[in-house]
Amino acid sequence: MPGWSAQDIPDRRGRVAVVTGANSGIGYVTARELARHGARVLLACRSEPRGRAAVERLVAEVPDAQAEFARLDLGDLSSVREFAAAFPGDRLDLLANNAGVMALPYGTTADGFETQFGVNHLGHFALTGLLLPALLGTPGARVVTVSSMVHAMANIDIDDLNSQRQYRRWIAYARSKSANLLFTHELARRLAARGADVVATAAHPGYAATNLQTAGPRMEGRRVAERFAELATRVVAQPAGAGALPTLYAATAPDVRPDSFFGPGFAMWRGAPAPSRRMPWTRDDRAGELLWAASERLTGVTYDALEG
């Protein structure tokens, strides 16, 4: 693992991958590097113009890439269902649950969920469940869910998943990222109980230069905060290409175990991928069961394929 880079990605020819939020940032790099190594990649993006532009850019960088755009709005469960219903074929080697929003002003999704919890966790929970038959039917398939080192700020509140009592943007973000890790833990447990060889794992990019840092301030017109975020990103953050490496490692390295968590090796901030620290509440079996039950109830998506 020391010094691992995108050049170490094994041959992906014949593999099929879905990367959510692949129009920019670490999602785009993840899709590009998978395609560079032979995978057929579906760029699942909310914006059709940005998604199609990303495909054009990717093909320009990797001329022999097999890359396609498909519309997916994780903040709208009807869009998630439409995406899954239109998914081509019955093979899926990798689902990279990468898309996310960070520290936004309070808002709700199309289905009435707090935006960060709804997009970052519930949308991906529903997507994974709907694509589960294809994953189970593909030997060695993986689900990689992108969390954050910021998850350490807050555990989920099972009695207030939608932050209705009090909304604090960073706490809500941290809770959604803890939910990502708790989902990975519970999914790994359930896959193991079924005897499935699908690997559920997680990754985080450290502090990577993406548009997440400025989205919240821009939405509220907080220009000073937006400029500060831009400056901090330029000075401190590692490039998106480096931030994508933990995801790519989790997605392709041969020694990845279920319920593992990878991030940059230097203080979880930057550098080559390495096992990352996580808070103990993200491996709490009872909390995982409760979050799972609540997620099924809220989304209406049940993982029936794991019950047989």
Wavefront OBJ file of the C-alpha trace (Angstrom):
o trace
v 0.000 0.000 0.000
v 2.800 2.540 0.635
v 3.120 4.760 -2.421
v 0.033 3.240 -4.071
v -1.101 5.311 -7.047
v -3.568 5.145 -9.918
v -0.913 3.332 -11.937
v -1.354 0.380 -9.574
v -5.012 -0.118 -10.520
v -5.346 -3.632 -11.945
v -6.826 -4.328 -15.365
v -10.549 -3.518 -15.304
v -11.436 -4.758 -18.789
v -14.831 -6.442 -18.806
v -15.841 -4.733 -15.544
v -18.831 -2.411 -15.159
v -18.821 0.490 -12.707
v -21.315 3.130 -11.588
v -19.866 6.303 -10.043
v -22.310 8.795 -8.542
v -21.456 12.473 -8.708
v -18.893 11.780 -11.423
v -19.121 15.115 -13.231
v -16.439 16.778 -11.081
v -13.945 16.370 -8.265
v -12.976 12.970 -6.930
v -15.968 11.361 -8.646
v -14.720 12.453 -12.053
v -11.187 11.250 -11.316
v -12.545 7.925 -10.057
v -14.543 7.419 -13.254
v -11.646 8.504 -15.477
v -9.086 6.190 -13.879
v -11.437 3.208 -13.919
v -12.085 3.864 -17.611
v -8.366 4.309 -18.255
v -7.858 0.783 -16.951
v -10.562 -0.704 -19.143
v -13.786 -0.541 -17.140
v -17.077 0.464 -18.686
v -18.150 3.390 -16.511
v -21.563 4.948 -16.008
v -21.293 8.542 -14.797
v -24.392 9.029 -12.658
v -24.959 12.772 -12.274
v -27.825 15.073 -11.349
v -27.110 17.675 -14.042
v -27.391 16.414 -17.609
v -25.327 19.257 -19.154
v -22.508 18.815 -16.606
v -22.693 15.038 -16.823
v -22.486 14.969 -20.613
v -19.678 17.513 -20.565
v -17.800 15.274 -18.120
v -18.152 12.319 -20.479
v -16.807 14.411 -23.355
v -13.875 15.552 -21.221
v -13.162 12.003 -20.088
v -13.170 10.616 -23.615
v -10.850 13.434 -24.686
v -8.421 12.409 -21.917
v -8.880 8.661 -22.439
v -9.757 8.190 -26.143
v -10.616 4.497 -25.859
v -12.764 4.959 -22.755
v -16.137 3.276 -22.426
v -18.013 6.008 -20.583
v -21.677 6.961 -20.544
v -23.867 9.500 -18.775
v -27.015 8.610 -16.874
v -29.130 11.053 -14.922
v -29.399 10.434 -11.185
v -30.695 12.856 -8.573
v -30.034 11.343 -5.154
v -32.283 13.959 -3.604
v -35.303 12.520 -5.419
v -36.189 8.883 -4.803
v -38.233 8.728 -7.999
v -35.043 9.581 -9.912
v -33.143 6.871 -8.017
v -35.802 4.330 -8.987
v -35.774 5.458 -12.619
v -31.987 5.140 -12.754
v -32.053 1.630 -11.295
v -34.884 0.521 -13.573
v -32.977 1.736 -16.636
v -29.649 0.225 -15.549
v -28.337 -1.710 -18.559
v -27.645 -5.413 -18.127
v -27.343 -7.551 -15.040
v -23.615 -7.114 -14.308
v -22.287 -4.533 -11.848
v -18.743 -4.921 -10.531
v -18.543 -1.625 -8.673
v -20.969 0.855 -7.201
v -19.063 3.939 -6.024
v -21.393 5.919 -3.775
v -19.397 9.119 -4.173
v -21.837 12.016 -4.631
v -22.532 14.275 -1.700
v -23.311 17.716 -0.389
v -21.588 19.461 2.520
v -22.549 22.030 5.142
v -25.499 23.449 3.227
v -28.105 25.802 4.668
v -31.167 23.926 5.875
v -33.259 22.468 3.090
v -35.173 19.358 2.177
v -35.069 16.860 -0.660
v -37.943 16.182 -3.033
v -39.193 13.605 -0.538
v -38.980 15.905 2.482
v -35.739 14.688 4.069
v -33.077 17.044 5.407
v -30.865 17.574 2.380
v -27.533 16.278 3.671
v -28.988 13.147 5.256
v -31.290 12.623 2.294
v -28.637 12.943 -0.413
v -25.541 11.596 1.336
v -27.154 8.600 3.027
v -30.746 7.854 2.038
v -30.227 8.341 -1.694
v -27.272 5.976 -1.693
v -29.040 3.493 0.587
v -31.913 3.325 -1.895
v -29.615 3.138 -4.912
v -27.553 0.310 -3.435
v -30.666 -1.664 -2.534
v -32.180 -1.285 -5.974
v -28.929 -2.321 -7.702
v -28.246 -5.146 -5.252
v -29.415 -7.981 -7.547
v -26.841 -6.948 -10.170
v -24.138 -6.703 -7.505
v -24.993 -10.117 -6.042
v -24.935 -11.618 -9.528
v -21.405 -10.367 -10.232
v -18.517 -12.307 -8.685
v -16.303 -10.104 -6.534
v -18.481 -6.999 -6.781
v -17.833 -4.060 -4.468
v -19.790 -1.193 -2.951
v -17.543 1.728 -2.000
v -19.232 4.488 -0.032
v -17.403 7.788 0.366
v -17.506 9.150 3.903
v -15.378 11.870 5.499
v -12.934 12.358 8.351
v -15.477 14.934 9.567
v -17.713 12.004 10.621
v -15.802 12.177 13.922
v -17.695 15.375 14.818
v -21.031 13.652 15.417
v -22.810 10.331 15.651
v -26.238 9.869 14.104
v -29.271 10.748 16.210
v -31.676 7.898 15.508
v -34.526 9.926 17.041
v -33.839 12.990 14.892
v -32.342 11.760 11.630
v -33.673 14.770 9.741
v -32.340 17.373 12.215
v -35.817 18.709 12.948
v -35.072 19.636 16.557
v -32.052 21.761 15.756
v -30.130 22.252 12.532
v -26.410 22.909 12.585
v -24.941 22.474 9.119
v -21.632 20.876 10.113
v -23.203 18.552 12.664
v -25.782 17.470 10.082
v -22.978 16.827 7.606
v -20.984 14.824 10.147
v -24.051 12.756 11.018
v -24.633 11.962 7.352
v -21.012 10.825 7.018
v -21.308 8.675 10.153
v -24.425 7.216 8.546
v -22.322 6.330 5.473
v -19.921 4.330 7.641
v -22.657 2.731 9.718
v -24.436 1.723 6.499
v -21.208 0.151 5.233
v -20.833 -1.760 8.500
v -24.392 -3.080 8.470
v -24.317 -3.909 4.760
v -21.087 -5.874 5.278
v -22.691 -7.774 8.152
v -25.761 -8.665 6.121
v -23.759 -9.687 3.070
v -21.622 -11.962 5.244
v -24.711 -13.529 6.830
v -26.006 -14.366 3.356
v -22.646 -15.775 2.308
v -22.301 -13.220 -0.505
v -18.865 -12.267 -1.798
v -19.818 -8.626 -2.423
v -17.409 -6.397 -0.489
v -18.900 -3.337 1.214
v -16.149 -0.880 2.077
v -15.649 2.853 2.539
v -13.168 5.615 1.824
v -12.605 9.313 2.375
v -10.518 11.851 0.432
v -8.954 13.755 3.321
v -9.001 17.423 2.399
v -9.233 17.469 -1.368
v -9.742 20.378 -3.726
v -13.343 20.028 -4.898
v -16.373 22.304 -5.160
v -17.886 20.981 -1.902
v -16.134 23.577 0.233
v -17.684 26.574 -1.494
v -21.171 25.281 -2.310
v -22.787 26.161 1.026
v -21.442 29.736 1.324
v -22.289 30.368 -2.327
v -25.896 29.233 -1.825
v -26.318 31.748 1.005
v -24.431 34.587 -0.647
v -21.767 34.574 2.095
v -18.981 35.945 -0.075
v -16.372 36.277 2.667
v -16.879 32.659 3.722
v -16.795 31.536 0.099
v -13.521 33.369 -0.554
v -11.994 31.981 2.633
v -12.968 28.452 1.570
v -11.442 29.038 -1.852
v -8.193 30.284 -0.289
v -7.994 27.409 2.194
v -8.588 24.919 -0.603
v -5.812 26.415 -2.733
v -3.309 26.531 0.131
v -4.045 23.373 2.116
v -6.004 20.864 0.051
v -4.473 18.119 -2.026
v -5.567 17.824 -5.677
v -8.725 15.914 -6.541
v -6.563 13.314 -8.241
v -4.915 12.503 -4.913
v -8.216 12.694 -3.048
v -9.672 10.011 -5.313
v -6.942 7.473 -4.546
v -8.545 6.022 -1.378
v -11.763 5.397 -3.325
v -9.844 3.812 -6.176
v -7.866 1.672 -3.754
v -11.041 0.486 -2.012
v -12.584 -0.218 -5.411
v -9.745 -2.170 -7.006
v -6.989 -3.335 -4.647
v -6.967 -7.116 -4.155
v -6.567 -7.122 -0.356
v -9.588 -4.987 0.578
v -11.683 -6.511 3.351
v -15.392 -5.926 4.115
v -16.151 -2.953 6.360
v -12.691 -1.443 5.876
v -12.116 2.308 5.667
v -9.366 3.994 3.679
v -8.112 7.554 3.522
v -4.908 9.517 2.955
v -2.088 8.104 5.034
v -0.657 11.361 6.425
v -2.816 12.408 9.369
v -5.910 11.370 7.362
v -5.274 14.596 5.425
v -3.164 13.821 2.373
v -0.868 11.230 0.844
v -1.165 7.663 -0.417
v -4.119 5.504 0.678
v -3.935 3.765 4.045
v -6.360 2.278 6.583
v -8.110 5.194 8.269
v -9.279 5.695 11.824
v -13.009 5.742 12.454
v -15.169 6.409 15.462
v -16.407 3.349 17.370
v -20.044 4.293 16.861
v -19.664 3.484 13.154
v -19.243 -0.196 14.092
v -22.144 -0.410 16.526
v -24.287 -3.391 15.494
v -27.451 -2.190 17.225
v -27.146 1.318 15.779
v -26.608 -0.224 12.357
v -29.797 -2.252 12.681
v -31.784 0.796 13.773
v -30.436 2.987 10.969
v -31.125 0.220 8.450
v -34.735 -0.175 9.598
v -35.289 3.586 9.526
v -33.715 3.863 6.070
v -35.964 1.113 4.679
v -39.001 2.818 6.180
v -38.096 6.277 4.891
v -37.091 5.232 1.370
v -39.471 2.330 0.854
v -36.507 0.299 -0.464
v -36.019 -3.105 1.138
v -33.072 -5.405 0.564
v -35.151 -8.458 -0.226
v -32.271 -10.105 -2.100
v -30.453 -10.502 1.228
v -33.351 -12.265 2.893
v -33.291 -15.441 0.776
l 1 2 3 4 5 6 7 8 9 10 11 12 13 14 15 16 17 18 19 20 21 22 23 24 25 26 27 28 29 30 31 32 33 34 35 36 37 38 39 40 41 42 43 44 45 46 47 48 49 50 51 52 53 54 55 56 57 58 59 60 61 62 63 64 65 66 67 68 69 70 71 72 73 74 75 76 77 78 79 80 81 82 83 84 85 86 87 88 89 90 91 92 93 94 95 96 97 98 99 100 101 102 103 104 105 106 107 108 109 110 111 112 113 114 115 116 117 118 119 120 121 122 123 124 125 126 127 128 129 130 131 132 133 134 135 136 137 138 139 140 141 142 143 144 145 146 147 148 149 150 151 152 153 154 155 156 157 158 159 160 161 162 163 164 165 166 167 168 169 170 171 172 173 174 175 176 177 178 179 180 181 182 183 184 185 186 187 188 189 190 191 192 193 194 195 196 197 198 199 200 201 202 203 204 205 206 207 208 209 210 211 212 213 214 215 216 217 218 219 220 221 222 223 224 225 226 227 228 229 230 231 232 233 234 235 236 237 238 239 240 241 242 243 244 245 246 247 248 249 250 251 252 253 254 255 256 257 258 259 260 261 262 263 264 265 266 267 268 269 270 271 272 273 274 275 276 277 278 279 280 281 282 283 284 285 286 287 288 289 290 291 292 293 294 295 296 297 298 299 300 301 302 303 304 305 306 307 308
